[in-house]
Amino acid sequence: MVQVPSRLPPLIRRDAPPPLAVHDLTVRFGSVAAVDGVRFSVAVRSIVGLVGPNGCGKTTTLRALLGLAEPSAGSISVAGAPGGSIDARSQVAWLPDEPHGLDELTVGEYLDLVAALYGADDGFGIRAATYLDAFGLADRRRTTLGALSHGVRRAIAFVAAVALDPPLLVVDEATAALDPGAVLVLREALRAHARRGRGVLLATQDLHFASETCDRVILLDRGRVVAEGRVRELLACFSVDSLEDAFEVALGREGRLSEVRRALEAL
């Protein structure tokens, strides 16, 4: 049974700066603009989805806001701190799409290490235990990370990140390797984190998960924002019934699936 935590730290102030503000971000690699004039924000109590095809600029955008890629132009603010600064990095917890390393540590040791490295508050242990229980992983504290499956390893990495209770939680490929039950728990955990006055940025290609979870969705293509808004606004804008269809129309590929079906039927 999932245990309800008895004590949590106060909510973030209502007048706190937004967890993330990106203004006209451009990141170039030589003559190629991987990100070209991207602008968006993540407000408190919100979940924003960053979606797009491979090579659209999602990963480069994440790397820039994490301070791992140098912007060529524009600016990033994380909870009021300049992007890439020590203050900004201290306000972000990141779940990469491929967590790795530290295989010799047990789950419990890994969580203790994360708490120590980030100077976590006293509520970290309560939150971590609650999330572990929610994912059905409370009995894995003595299991080494190297002995876990890819999906369970990602769930443990998520527990560590969200238990830090950061103003901004960044999740790359949110549902990758998770089983259906873990995906449902992830959705509820993200919603709970946002309700506490935090912000969440998801980079994902799982359009169904984005439509079910995100308050706003940003569609990227070739480094630029091609559409953004609430899911219902995007559906109305493109006169479609699903985010998947909105994605195809926004990219100018609305007839592609019909062509694929005809080609496959002709085999």
C-alpha positions in Angstrom: 0.0 0.0 0.0 1.3 3.5 -0.8 2.1 5.4 2.3 1.0 9.0 2.6 3.9 11.2 3.8 3.3 12.8 7.2 5.4 15.9 6.5 6.3 17.9 3.4 8.1 21.3 3.0 6.0 24.4 2.3 4.8 25.1 -1.2 6.8 27.6 -3.4 5.6 31.2 -3.0 2.9 32.4 -5.4 5.1 35.4 -6.4 8.1 33.1 -7.2 9.7 33.6 -10.7 8.6 31.0 -13.3 10.5 27.7 -13.2 11.7 28.3 -16.8 11.7 31.1 -19.3 13.3 30.7 -22.7 13.6 33.8 -24.9 14.6 33.6 -28.6 17.1 30.7 -27.9 19.4 29.9 -30.7 22.1 27.2 -30.6 24.4 26.8 -33.6 27.0 24.2 -34.4 29.0 25.8 -37.1 26.6 27.1 -39.8 23.8 24.8 -38.6 21.2 26.2 -36.2 20.1 23.2 -34.2 17.7 25.5 -32.2 16.5 28.7 -34.0 14.8 31.4 -32.1 12.8 29.2 -29.7 10.7 30.9 -27.1 8.5 29.3 -24.4 8.1 29.1 -20.6 7.1 26.7 -17.9 4.9 28.3 -15.3 4.4 27.2 -11.7 2.0 24.3 -11.3 2.3 23.4 -15.0 3.6 20.5 -17.1 4.8 21.5 -20.6 5.6 18.9 -23.3 8.3 19.5 -25.9 7.6 17.2 -28.8 8.9 16.8 -32.3 10.6 14.4 -34.8 14.2 13.2 -34.4 16.6 16.0 -35.0 14.0 18.7 -34.3 16.1 20.4 -31.5 14.6 18.9 -28.3 17.8 17.5 -26.9 19.8 20.6 -27.8 17.2 22.8 -26.1 17.4 20.6 -22.9 21.2 20.7 -23.0 21.1 24.5 -23.2 18.8 25.0 -20.3 20.9 22.5 -18.2 24.0 24.5 -19.0 25.5 21.7 -21.2 25.3 23.6 -24.5 26.3 27.2 -25.0 23.5 29.4 -26.5 24.5 31.4 -29.6 21.8 33.9 -28.9 18.8 34.5 -26.7 18.5 33.8 -23.0 17.3 31.2 -20.5 16.1 31.9 -16.9 15.6 29.0 -14.4 13.6 30.0 -11.3 15.0 33.6 -11.8 18.6 32.6 -12.3 20.6 32.9 -15.6 20.6 29.6 -17.4 23.8 27.6 -17.0 24.8 29.3 -13.8 25.4 27.5 -10.5 22.2 29.0 -9.1 20.2 27.8 -12.1 21.6 24.3 -12.0 20.7 24.0 -8.4 17.1 24.7 -9.2 16.8 21.8 -11.8 16.6 18.0 -11.4 17.1 16.1 -14.7 16.0 12.6 -15.7 18.1 11.6 -18.8 16.7 9.1 -21.3 19.5 6.7 -20.5 20.6 6.8 -16.8 23.8 4.9 -16.3 26.8 4.5 -14.1 27.2 3.8 -10.3 26.1 0.2 -11.0 27.8 -1.1 -7.8 25.6 1.1 -5.6 22.4 -0.2 -4.1 19.2 1.7 -4.6 19.4 3.0 -1.1 23.0 4.1 -1.4 22.2 5.8 -4.7 19.4 7.8 -3.1 21.6 8.7 -0.2 24.3 9.9 -2.6 21.9 12.1 -4.6 20.5 13.6 -1.4 24.1 14.4 -0.2 25.3 15.8 -3.5 22.4 18.1 -3.9 22.1 19.1 -0.2 18.5 17.8 -0.1 16.1 19.0 2.6 14.8 16.8 5.4 11.7 15.9 3.3 13.8 14.0 0.7 13.7 10.7 2.5 9.9 10.9 3.0 9.3 11.8 -0.7 11.7 9.1 -2.0 10.0 6.4 0.2 6.6 7.5 -1.1 7.6 7.4 -4.7 9.4 4.1 -4.4 6.2 2.6 -2.8 4.1 4.1 -5.6 6.2 2.4 -8.2 6.2 -0.9 -6.3 9.9 -0.7 -5.6 10.0 -0.3 -1.9 11.7 -3.8 -1.6 14.5 -2.9 -4.0 16.6 -0.6 -1.6 19.2 -3.3 -1.2 19.4 -4.2 -4.9 22.3 -2.9 -6.9 21.6 -0.5 -9.8 23.5 -2.8 -12.1 21.1 -5.7 -11.4 18.0 -3.7 -12.4 16.2 -3.8 -15.7 16.3 -0.7 -17.9 12.8 0.3 -17.0 13.2 -0.1 -13.2 16.5 1.8 -13.5 14.7 4.7 -15.1 12.0 4.6 -12.4 14.7 4.7 -9.7 16.3 7.7 -11.4 13.0 9.4 -11.6 12.4 8.8 -7.9 15.8 10.4 -7.1 15.1 13.4 -9.3 11.5 14.2 -8.2 12.3 13.6 -4.5 14.7 16.5 -4.6 11.5 18.6 -5.1 13.1 21.1 -7.5 11.4 24.2 -8.9 12.0 22.7 -12.4 11.9 19.0 -13.2 13.2 18.1 -16.7 12.4 14.6 -18.0 13.9 13.4 -21.3 11.8 10.7 -23.1 9.5 10.4 -20.1 8.0 7.0 -20.8 11.0 5.2 -22.4 11.3 1.6 -21.1 8.5 2.0 -18.5 5.8 -0.7 -18.3 2.1 0.5 -18.5 1.7 0.5 -14.7 4.8 2.6 -14.2 3.7 5.0 -16.9 0.4 5.6 -15.0 2.4 6.2 -11.7 4.7 8.6 -13.6 1.8 10.6 -14.8 0.3 10.9 -11.3 3.7 11.8 -9.8 4.3 14.5 -12.4 0.9 16.0 -11.7 1.4 15.9 -8.0 4.8 17.6 -8.4 3.3 20.4 -10.5 0.4 20.9 -8.0 2.9 21.7 -5.3 3.9 24.8 -7.2 6.7 23.3 -9.3 7.2 23.2 -13.1 7.8 20.2 -15.3 9.3 20.1 -18.8 8.9 16.8 -20.7 10.7 16.1 -23.9 8.9 13.2 -25.4 7.8 11.4 -28.6 5.0 9.7 -26.8 2.2 12.0 -28.1 -0.6 10.1 -26.2 1.2 10.5 -22.9 1.8 14.2 -23.7 -1.9 14.7 -24.5 -2.9 13.0 -21.3 -0.4 14.7 -19.0 0.7 18.1 -20.3 -1.0 21.4 -19.7 0.7 22.8 -22.8 2.5 21.2 -25.7 5.2 22.8 -27.9 5.7 21.3 -31.3 9.3 21.6 -32.6 10.5 21.0 -36.1 14.0 21.9 -37.6 14.9 23.8 -34.5 11.8 26.1 -34.5 8.5 26.2 -32.7 5.8 25.3 -35.3 2.8 25.3 -32.9 2.1 25.5 -29.2 -0.8 25.7 -26.8 -3.1 23.5 -24.7 -4.0 20.2 -26.3 -7.6 21.3 -27.0 -6.4 24.5 -28.6 -4.1 22.6 -30.9 -6.8 20.2 -31.9 -9.2 23.1 -32.7 -6.4 25.0 -34.6 -5.7 22.0 -36.9 -9.3 20.7 -36.9 -8.2 17.2 -35.8 -9.2 14.7 -33.1 -5.8 13.8 -31.7 -2.4 15.2 -30.9 -0.9 12.7 -33.2 -3.0 14.1 -36.1 -2.1 17.7 -35.0 1.5 16.8 -35.1 1.3 15.5 -38.7 -0.6 18.5 -39.9 1.7 20.9 -38.2 4.7 19.3 -40.0 2.9 19.3 -43.3 2.6 15.6 -43.4 -1.2 15.1 -43.1 -1.3 12.7 -46.1 1.7 10.7 -45.1 -0.1 8.0 -43.0 -2.7 7.4 -45.8 0.2 6.9 -48.2 1.9 4.5 -45.9 -1.3 2.5 -45.4 -1.8 2.2 -49.2 1.8 1.2 -49.7 1.6 -1.5 -47.0 -1.7 -2.8 -48.3 -0.2 -3.2 -51.7 2.5 -5.6 -50.5 
